[in-house]
Amino acid sequence: MSEISTAPRFGSGETLRRFASRQRVWLTSLAILLVMFLIDVGQATTSTWFVADALYGTAPFLILSIAVAAYATASGADNLIARVFAGSPLTMIALAAAFGGLSPFCSCGVIPLIAALLSMGVPLSAVMAFWLASPVIDPSMFVLTSGLLGVEFAIAKTLAAIGLGLFGGYVTFALTRAGNLSDPLRPGVGNGGCGASSVRKPGKVVWRFWQEPQRRAKFGKEALTSTLFLVKWLTLAFLLESLMLAYVPAEWIVSALGGEGFVPILTATLVGIPAYLNGYAALPLVSGLIEQGMAPGAGLAFLVAGGVTSLPAAIAVFALVKRPVFALYIAFAVIGSLSSGLLYQAWLS
């Protein structure tokens, strides 16, 4: 009996609860798939392939971003990167917004890069500017938008992306200067965001880190941790996306965006926030709606809102940052998308 009384306090039940807590994202994805296989085998199979294909398509961005983050951590280069970004925040916000409009990252592809930047101590204001601008437009989407909706619309979309980045970046800068949002990342993600240890205690940079066993181990650990974290959340996000595409009728979205004036632009913004449509897939839909009489401003608002806060992106953002930062991100998306649509419609009028 004495051996039993001195045994560890946590039994198998507590261990199981801890495991479930740590793996709740994977378990949620698995539970959704199991339910789908019970009620709709065809859709469950389709969703499984959809997730696999989406992860495969995102893999280049994931691998590159994870490798960069792991290399920066193992070599100590994150010290230099953090210092460069912290040097002139106002200029960096403008550069981040402009670069975001030219970068080839989608709303999900930009997530691992954002995680790397925040974990290396890059100021949230510059990251927010890039984060907001990047998913809205990229060079290939500009070309496709020009072909379907005209060069004028494509330019308006580009200006909306950069303007949204500038707006979000500078407002975030003002908030951080006032002492808010000093530690944006959730506990256990990265190394504490703007309070990263690499910024607090700068160390030397060893570019050829692989020559030191300890740094090689650090690289492997950082790469594995980042990979597992990002893949589990993107898996859940893509799974939910596939179900939305399957069970939310496109006709419902179309009917909600018809008409002209302020209300359709507001409706387009509010529908675009939660409704996920791939940026490329959404272009033909918006083109068709505009041909049927929808205001171009509503189309722009829908594309901007959907690009910034598509369901997969929003889930990944929620997983990375604390709730005040997530709420700010959503607020920027709503205000920026609505303003973009209204300004574009006013300019056309």
N, C-alpha and C positions, 0 to 999 in steps of 0.2 A: 504493500500500500504506500510505503514511503517513496518508492520509485515513481508511482503514479502521481503523487502529490507534488513532486519536484519536476514533473515533466513540463515542457513548454506550454505556455498559456494558450497558444493558438492551436486548435485542433484542425482536423481535415476540413470541417465546415468553414472555418475562418480562412484557411488557405484557399479554398474554392472561391470564397467571396473576393479575396484579393485578386485571384487570377481573373475572375469575371470583370472586376473593376478595371484591371490593366488592359484586358482584351475586349472591352465593351464595344469598340468600333467594329472589330472583326466579327464578334458575335452578332452584332446588329445586322451586318451585311449577310451573314450566314442565315440568320433567322428570316430575313426578307426573302432570300432565295428559296429556303425550305417551304415557306408559305406559298410562294409562287409555283413551285413544283407541285404542290398539293391542289391548287386551284386552277392553274393554267400552265401546263407543261411547255406548251409552245412558246409562250412569252418568257418563261423562265430560261429556256434554252437561248432565246434571242437576246435576253438581257445579259446572260453569261458571256456570249460572244461579243456583245456590245462593249462590255467592260474590258474584256481582253483586248479588243481592237483599240479602244480608247487609250488604255495604258500603253499599248505598243506605240501608238501615235505620239503619246506624250513622252515616251522613254528618252528620246534625244535631249529634250529640255531637262528632264529629271537627272539624267546621267551627267550632263554638263554642269548643271547647277550644283549638284551634290559633290562632284569632283572639285569644283572651284571652292566650295565652302570647306571641304575636308582638307584641301591643299593649303588654304589660307590658315586653317587652324593648326595643322601639323607644322607648317613652316614658320608660323608667326607673322605671316604677311597680313593677317587681319589687323595688326597694329597700324600698318601703313595705310590700309584702306580706310579704317576708321578715322585716322587723322586727316586724310585728304577730304573726306566727306564732311568732317566737322570744321574744316578751315573757313569756309564762307557759305553758311547755310542759305542765305538769300540767293546767291548765284547758283548754288547747287540745286535749289528748288526749280529754278528756271531751266537749267540744263536737264534735270531729271524729267520735267514735263515734256520738253522738246524731244529728248531722246526716247521717251516713252511712246510718242506718236510715230516714231520711226522704227521701233523695235519689232521683231517678228513674233512676240509672245502673245498667246491667247490668254483668256482670263484664268485658265488653270495652269498653263505653262509658266506664267509669271510667279505663281505661288512659291515654288522652291527657291527661286531667286530672291524673293522678298524675305523668306525665312532666313536665307544666308546673310542678307544685308543687315537685317535687324539683329541677328545673333552676333554679328561682328561689331555691333555698336554704332552703325550708321544712323544719323538722326532720323527720327520718325517723320519729320516734315518732308525731307527729300524723298524718303521711301514712299510716303503717301502720294507725292506728286507723280512719281513713276508708276506706282501701283494703279492709280486712277486713269492715267492716260494710256498706258500700254495696251490694255485689252480692247480698246475702242477701235483702233485703226493700226494697220501695218502696211508695208509697201504692196504686198500682193492683194490685200483687201482693198486698198485704194484703187488699184487697177480694175478689180472686179466691180467695185462700187461705181466707178466711172462708166463702165460698160452697161450696167443695169439701170442706174439712177442718174447718170450724167456727171460730168466733171465738177459742175457747180456743187452738187450734193456731196461729192467726195471731198471737196475742199472744205465745205461746211462741217463735215464729220471730223476732218483732221483738226480744224480750228476748235471744234467742240472738245476733242480729246485733250488738246494742249491747254485750252482754257480751264477745263475741269481739273487738270493736274495742277495748274497754277493756283486756282482757287483753293483746292484742298490742301496744297502744300503750305501756302502762306497762312491760312487759317490755323492749320496744325502748328505752324511755327509760333504764331501768337499765343496759342494755348500752352505750348511747352515752355515758352518764355515766362508765362504766368505761373509756372510750377505744376502744370497738369500733364498727365500722360507721360511721366518720366520713365516708366518701366512698362512698355507696351506688351511684351510677350507674356504668354501664360507661363506659370511655373513649370520647369522641366523642359521648356522649349528653348533651344539655343543656350545662350549664356547671359540672359538678362537684358537683352535689348540695349538701350542707351546706357545702361549701367554695366555693360559687359566688362569682365575682368581684364580683357585685352586692352581696354581703354584706361581702366583704373591702374593697371600695373603693366605698362608696355614692356615687352621683352625683345630680345634680338630676333632677327629674321634669318632663318637658315633655308635658303632657296632649295638646296639639294637635301631635303629632309630625309630622303630614303637612306642616306648614309648613316643615320642614327636609329638604332632599333626602337628606342622609346618614341621617337617621332613617327616611325612607321606604324607602330601600334596605335598611336593617337589618330593617325589618318584613317586606319581601318575602323576604329571605334566610331569616329565621327561620321564616316560614310555609311556604316551599317545603321547607326541610330537615325540619321536623316532619311535613309531609304525606307526603313520600316515605318517611320512616322508619316511620311508623305504618301507612301503607297496605300496604307490602310485607309487614310482619309479620302484619297482620290478614288479608291475602289468603291467606297460607300457613295461618294458624290456621283460617279458615273452610273452606278446602279440606279440611284434615284432619278437621274436624268433619263435613263432608258424607259423607266416606268411612266414618267411624265409624257414623253414622246408617244408612248403607246396608249395612254388612257386619258390624256387631256386633248380633246378634239381641237384641231387647228381652226375649225370653223368658229369655235367659241371665241378664240383670240381675235379672229378676223371681225366678228360682229361687234366686239367691244371697242374696236379702233376706228370705226367708220365715222364719217361726218367731218365738220370743220369747226374752228373756233378754239376757245380755251379748254373746254371740257375734253375733247378728244386727245389733246396734248397731255393733259393731266392723266387721263385714263391710260394713254400709251405708256407714260412714265410708270404708273403704279402697276400696270400689267407686266411691263418689261422687267421690273425689279425682281419678282420671284420666278417668272416664266422663263425657262431656259430654252433658247434657240441658238444653235451654233451660228456664229457671226456670218459665215458664208451661206448657210441654209436660210437665214432670215432675210437676206437681200432679195431673192426672188419674191418672197411673200410681201415684203414692203413695197417692192416695185409694182406688184399686182394690185395692192391696196390703193396706191397712189393713182394708178390708172383708173380705178373704180371710184375715185373722188376723195380719198383720204387726204388730209392736209399734209404736205411734205414735212411741216414742223412736227407733226405727230409721229411720222415715220422716223425722223431723226431722233426724237426723244426715246422712242421704243428701242432703236438700235444702240443708242448710248447706254440707256439703263440696262438693257439685257447684256451688253458686253461687259459692263463693270461688275454687275451683281448677279450673274447667272447662278443658278442653284449650286453647281459644283464649286464655283469660285467662292460663293458666300459660305459654304460649309467649311472649305479649307481656311478661309479667313477667320472664321469663328474658332477653328481649332488652333490657330496660331496666336491670336492676340486676345487681350482681355476685353471684357464686355464694353467698357467705355470707348475703346478704340474701334471695336466692331460697330457700335451705334453711330460713331462719328463717320465711319466709312459708308454706312447706309444713308446717313443724312446727306453726305456729299453727293452720293449717287442720285438721290431724289432731287435735290436742289439743282445740281449741275445738269441733269437730263432735262428737267422741266425748263430751266432757263435757256438751254441750248435750243430746244424746240420752239419756245416762244420768240427768241431773238431771230431765229432763222425764218420763222413764219412772218414776223414783222418786217424783216428785210425784203422778203419776197413781195409783201403787200405794198 
